């Protein structure tokens, strides 16, 4: 199956490039209410499922035992920019569970936020694991290891109790046995299991159930602190600030997942060529097309469906836009 075009880039009045992809929208009963493309094909959701990876931290009692705040829960779900507030919360989360930064197994990289990166370089300091965009998730996983009485070392291995519990939670939500699925290694060294878009959409729809206490705790935390999930100028933070009733999360290689709690819907999207720019406008286009918003919310979402492209002189040279499919 050839996936449809979901985003276009224009220049000089013509379409300069096109991005193909697929998406699924589901309800909690497992009904697919909207879809295009190959939604049954295996794909790696990458960081788009960090809310699912956070579930055992809440369900196990670790969040309660260590007194995790909404900010800290939100950071567990984050691909953050490495800004000072993100580092502050990551370090607080580590300290509450008695963990040190030396236990991180996510690897180090420079902050994604330009100002934070330049400040770090100017200070003469090297980047550290806490600057990794996944450091909040890893701090949560280390807290979960403490709660389970498991060794913190090796918590990223697929056979570690932390990852086994996460796989069980994700498989149950998405209605798929992850032991029978392809598994890869994510950028931050944790396992990433292949899950089709249709199953991911169903999983995120189930995540919205009002009686699902752990999921509701996570949704509440993210709504209260969307900055923690991404950061300054990032699509995830901006759209959740503009429309607090939506939850979205990016993943590498053009993946987006999310849910609309008040409507009980889950959404999963993948861009074939892995372009993040296409995934963002594609996700906004899918969201705007659903009849679950107030006129004000739809208008706010629609602003994310396209944006101007400018050159180095700040001249408008084209547009990136989502395509209705």
Long-range contacts (C-beta under 8 A, 24 or more apart in sequence): 1-37, 1-38, 3-36, 3-37, 3-38, 3-272, 4-36, 4-37, 4-323, 4-325, 5-323, 5-325, 6-36, 6-269, 6-271, 6-278, 6-282, 6-285, 6-322, 6-323, 6-325, 7-271, 7-275, 7-277, 7-278, 7-281, 7-282, 7-285, 7-320, 7-321, 7-322, 7-323, 8-320, 8-321, 8-323, 9-309, 9-318, 9-319, 9-320, 10-318, 10-319, 10-321, 11-309, 11-317, 11-318, 12-317, 12-318, 16-318, 19-254, 19-271, 19-272, 19-273, 19-275, 19-277, 19-278, 19-282, 20-271, 20-272, 20-273, 21-254, 21-269, 21-270, 21-271, 21-272, 21-278, 21-279, 21-282, 22-197, 22-269, 22-270, 22-272, 23-197, 23-267, 23-268, 23-269, 23-270, 23-282, 23-286, 24-197, 24-198, 24-200, 24-201, 24-267, 24-268, 24-269, 25-201, 25-265, 25-266, 25-267, 25-286, 25-290, 26-198, 26-201, 26-202, 26-204, 26-205, 26-265, 26-266, 26-267, 27-205, 27-264, 27-265, 27-266, 28-202, 28-205, 28-206, 28-208, 28-209, 28-264, 28-266, 30-175, 30-202, 32-198, 32-201, 33-265, 34-286, 34-289, 34-290, 35-197, 35-198, 36-325, 37-197, 38-197, 39-196, 39-197, 39-198, 39-201, 39-268, 40-196, 40-197, 40-198, 41-196, 41-197, 42-181, 42-182, 42-194, 42-195, 42-196, 43-194, 43-195, 43-196, 43-197, 43-255, 43-270, 44-184, 44-186, 44-192, 44-193, 44-194, 44-195, 44-251, 44-253, 44-255, 45-192, 45-195, 45-200, 45-251, 45-255, 45-257, 45-268, 46-186, 46-187, 46-192, 46-251, 46-252, 46-253, 46-255, 47-79, 47-133, 47-134, 47-186, 47-249, 47-250, 47-251, 47-252, 47-255, 48-200, 48-249, 48-250, 48-251, 48-255, 48-256, 48-257, 48-268, 49-170, 49-195, 49-200, 49-203, 49-249, 49-251, 49-257, 50-76, 50-77, 50-78, 50-79, 50-137, 50-249, 51-77, 51-207, 51-215, 51-218, 51-222, 51-247, 51-249, 52-166, 52-169, 52-170, 52-173, 52-203, 52-207, 53-137, 53-140, 53-141, 53-166, 53-169, 53-170, 53-190, 54-137, 54-140, 54-218, 55-166, 55-169, 55-173, 55-214, 55-215, 55-218, 56-144, 56-162, 56-165, 56-166, 56-169, 57-140, 57-141, 57-143, 57-144, 57-147, 58-214, 58-217, 58-218, 59-169, 59-214, 60-144, 60-147, 60-148, 60-165, 61-147, 62-97, 62-140, 62-143, 62-144, 62-146, 62-147, 63-143, 63-217, 65-147, 66-93, 66-96, 66-97, 66-143, 66-146, 66-147, 67-96, 68-93, 68-96, 68-140, 68-143, 70-220, 70-221, 70-224, 70-225, 71-221, 71-224, 71-225, 71-228, 72-96, 72-136, 72-139, 72-140, 73-217, 73-218, 73-221, 73-222, 74-136, 74-221, 74-222, 74-224, 74-225, 74-226, 74-228, 74-229, 75-136, 75-137, 75-139, 75-140, 75-225, 75-228, 75-229, 76-136, 76-137, 76-139, 76-140, 77-136, 77-137, 77-218, 77-221, 77-222, 77-228, 77-229, 77-249, 78-133, 78-134, 78-136, 78-137, 78-228, 78-229, 78-230, 79-133, 79-134, 79-229, 79-230, 79-236, 79-249, 79-250, 80-112, 80-133, 80-135, 80-136, 80-228, 80-229, 80-230, 80-231, 81-111, 81-112, 81-113, 81-116, 81-133, 81-230, 81-231, 81-232, 81-234, 82-110, 82-111, 82-112, 82-113, 82-116, 82-117, 82-131, 82-132, 82-133, 82-231, 83-111, 83-113, 83-115, 83-116, 83-231, 83-232, 84-116, 85-227, 85-228, 86-135, 86-136, 86-228, 86-231, 87-130, 87-131, 87-135, 89-136, 89-228, 90-130, 90-135, 90-136, 90-139, 91-130, 93-136, 93-139, 93-140, 93-143, 94-139, 94-142, 96-143, 97-139, 97-142, 97-143, 97-146, 97-147, 98-146, 99-139, 99-142, 99-143, 99-146, 99-152, 101-128, 101-129, 101-130, 103-142, 103-152, 103-153, 104-129, 104-130, 104-132, 104-135, 104-138, 104-139, 104-142, 105-138, 105-154, 105-155, 105-156, 105-189, 106-132, 106-134, 106-135, 106-137, 106-138, 106-156, 106-188, 106-189, 106-190, 107-132, 107-188, 107-189, 108-132, 109-133, 112-231, 113-231, 113-232, 132-188, 133-188, 134-186, 134-187, 134-188, 134-190, 136-228, 137-188, 137-190, 138-188, 138-190, 141-166, 141-190, 156-188, 156-189, 156-190, 156-191, 158-183, 158-191, 163-190, 163-191, 167-191, 167-193, 170-195, 170-203, 173-202, 173-203, 173-206, 173-207, 174-199, 174-200, 174-202, 174-203, 175-199, 175-202, 175-203, 186-252, 187-252, 197-268, 197-269, 197-270, 198-268, 200-257, 200-266, 200-268, 201-257, 201-266, 201-267, 201-268, 202-266, 203-266, 204-257, 204-258, 204-259, 204-266, 204-267, 204-268, 205-259, 205-264, 205-265, 205-266, 206-266, 207-259, 207-266, 208-259, 208-260, 208-261, 208-263, 208-264, 208-265, 208-266, 209-264, 219-247, 219-259, 219-261, 222-247, 223-247, 235-280, 235-304, 238-304, 239-284, 239-301, 239-304, 242-300, 242-301, 242-303, 242-304, 243-293, 243-297, 243-300, 243-301, 245-293, 245-297, 246-287, 246-301, 248-283, 248-287, 250-276, 250-279, 250-280, 254-278, 254-279, 255-279, 256-280, 256-282, 256-283, 258-283, 258-287, 260-287, 260-290, 260-292, 262-292, 263-290, 263-292, 265-290, 265-292, 277-320, 278-320, 280-304, 281-305, 281-306, 281-307, 281-320, 281-321, 281-322, 282-322, 284-322, 285-322, 285-323, 285-324, 289-324
